[in-house]
């Protein structure tokens, strides 16, 4: 396939994901109490889950990036001598 077909498949995939996300948010509008450490507030269930998911992805990406940097440094030291 060409780059154009790859972009098209990616666009369609992201569009489908967006539709599923909108359906998820629309079906989970009930408000819930969210407590974290000493903070407390109310938010829709969908928003609370999306924030938790985004935080998990961010933490995972940070840990993975730090590990990649560590391995790159180690590889440079080995190749230098």
Secondary structure, 3 states (H helix, E strand, C coil): CCHHHHHHHHHHHHHHHHHHHHHHHHHCCCEEEEEECCEEEEEEHHHHHHHHHHHHHHHHHHHHHHHHHHHHHHHHHHHHC
